[in-house]
Amino acid sequence: MNVVAYILIALGGLVALVNWSTPVLSWRKKGFVSPIPFVGSLLLLFGLLLLPGTRPYAWIALFVDFSTLTFLIALPVIVYQCWPTSRLNLQHCFVANANKRSLTIKLFKRHKATISANFTVLGDDKSEQVMTLGLVGEWTTTKNGFSITGYAANRKLLINKHHDNYITSELNYSSDKYDGLGGFEVLKRM
């Protein structure tokens, strides 16, 4: 068991050492050199856990490896940026599929909105190509539904209630363009 622990510690230390060299290599090559995340820390952690004398200090392995350390430092920022559009904050969701075009609009707490769309268009060689776009904006409620702004210059998307469904219309942009978001009959999923 000790031999396995020493092998894991040696491999983890080697990976951690290589990871610490990546900032220097990135600077010297004037390009990004990617570290190997978590591998060095996990190997060190398991190796230290196998030895009874080092078991209380095994947690230090998380801070010895450069890539794991930078991940732990960046984790609060990653969570902060992902939280506004997490499923827990979703308030309304609209979907549509029509004429080789699909649209999903999600409205979150704190008035964040995401729009994802897929359009099938004819390319120069007359073959069908799928164009995908993702947009982020801010939404407000209106008398008849919702309004989304800030997702593209001067464009404004209205989602108005029409009988049991909703209809999208876009201001300051032609719905005739392949990426126009107006003219969709969307179903409210949430």
SVG drawing of the C-alpha trace seen along z (x, -y; Angstrom):
<svg xmlns="http://www.w3.org/2000/svg" viewBox="-58 -51 68 53">
<polyline fill="none" stroke="black" stroke-width="0.4" points="0.0,0.0 2.9,-2.3 4.4,-1.7 1.1,-2.8 1.0,-5.9 4.5,-6.9 3.8,-6.3 0.7,-8.5 2.6,-11.2 5.4,-11.2 3.1,-11.3 0.9,-14.0 4.0,-16.0 5.3,-15.7 2.0,-16.9 1.8,-19.7 5.4,-20.8 4.5,-20.7 1.4,-22.8 3.5,-25.4 5.7,-25.7 2.8,-26.6 2.6,-30.3 6.3,-30.6 5.9,-28.7 2.9,-30.8 5.0,-33.9 8.0,-32.7 6.0,-31.3 3.7,-34.4 0.7,-32.0 -1.4,-30.1 -0.1,-26.8 -2.8,-24.8 -2.3,-23.2 -3.8,-19.8 -6.5,-20.6 -7.2,-18.4 -5.0,-15.5 -2.0,-16.5 -4.1,-17.5 -6.1,-14.3 -3.1,-12.0 -1.4,-13.9 -4.6,-13.8 -5.1,-10.0 -1.4,-9.3 -1.4,-11.4 -4.6,-9.8 -3.1,-6.3 -0.3,-7.1 -1.4,-7.3 1.2,-9.9 0.2,-12.3 -3.5,-11.8 -4.3,-14.9 -2.4,-17.1 -3.9,-15.6 -6.1,-18.7 -2.9,-20.7 -2.8,-18.8 -5.7,-21.0 -3.4,-24.1 -0.1,-22.6 -1.2,-22.3 -1.4,-25.5 -4.4,-24.5 -6.5,-23.4 -5.5,-26.5 -6.5,-28.9 -9.8,-27.0 -10.5,-27.3 -9.8,-31.1 -12.0,-31.5 -14.8,-29.4 -16.7,-32.2 -16.6,-34.3 -17.8,-31.4 -20.7,-30.7 -21.6,-34.4 -21.7,-34.6 -23.7,-31.4 -26.2,-32.0 -28.4,-34.7 -29.3,-32.2 -29.5,-29.0 -32.6,-26.9 -33.4,-27.9 -33.9,-31.5 -36.1,-30.7 -39.4,-32.4 -40.8,-32.1 -39.9,-29.9 -41.2,-30.2 -40.5,-27.7 -41.4,-27.6 -40.6,-25.4 -41.8,-26.4 -40.5,-26.5 -37.1,-25.0 -36.6,-27.6 -36.6,-27.0 -36.6,-29.6 -36.3,-29.3 -36.7,-32.4 -36.0,-32.2 -36.8,-34.9 -35.0,-34.8 -35.2,-36.6 -33.4,-40.0 -34.7,-40.6 -32.1,-38.6 -33.2,-37.1 -31.6,-34.5 -32.6,-33.8 -31.4,-30.8 -32.4,-30.3 -31.6,-27.8 -32.3,-28.7 -31.9,-26.5 -30.8,-28.7 -29.7,-28.0 -25.9,-28.5 -24.2,-29.8 -24.1,-26.3 -27.8,-25.9 -27.3,-23.4 -29.0,-23.8 -27.0,-25.1 -28.0,-25.5 -27.3,-28.9 -27.3,-29.1 -27.4,-32.2 -27.5,-32.9 -28.4,-36.3 -28.6,-37.8 -30.7,-40.8 -33.0,-42.3 -36.7,-41.8 -39.6,-43.8 -43.3,-43.1 -45.7,-45.0 -49.4,-45.4 -49.8,-42.4 -46.8,-40.3 -43.0,-40.9 -40.4,-43.1 -36.7,-42.1 -34.0,-44.7 -30.2,-44.9 -29.6,-41.7 -28.5,-43.5 -28.1,-47.1 -31.5,-48.9 -33.5,-45.6 -36.4,-45.0 -38.4,-41.8 -42.0,-41.9 -43.8,-38.7 -47.5,-39.5 -50.4,-37.3 -52.6,-36.2 -55.5,-33.9 -53.8,-30.9 -50.4,-31.5 -47.9,-34.3 -46.7,-36.0 -43.2,-37.5 -42.7,-40.8 -39.4,-42.6 -39.0,-46.3 -36.1,-48.0 -35.3,-44.8 -36.7,-43.1 -38.5,-39.8 -37.7,-38.9 -34.0,-38.4 -33.1,-34.8 -32.2,-35.8 -35.3,-37.9 -37.1,-36.9 -40.5,-38.3 -43.5,-36.3 -43.0,-33.2 -46.0,-31.7 -44.5,-30.6 -45.8,-28.3 -45.3,-29.2 -43.7,-26.2 -43.3,-27.8"/>
</svg>
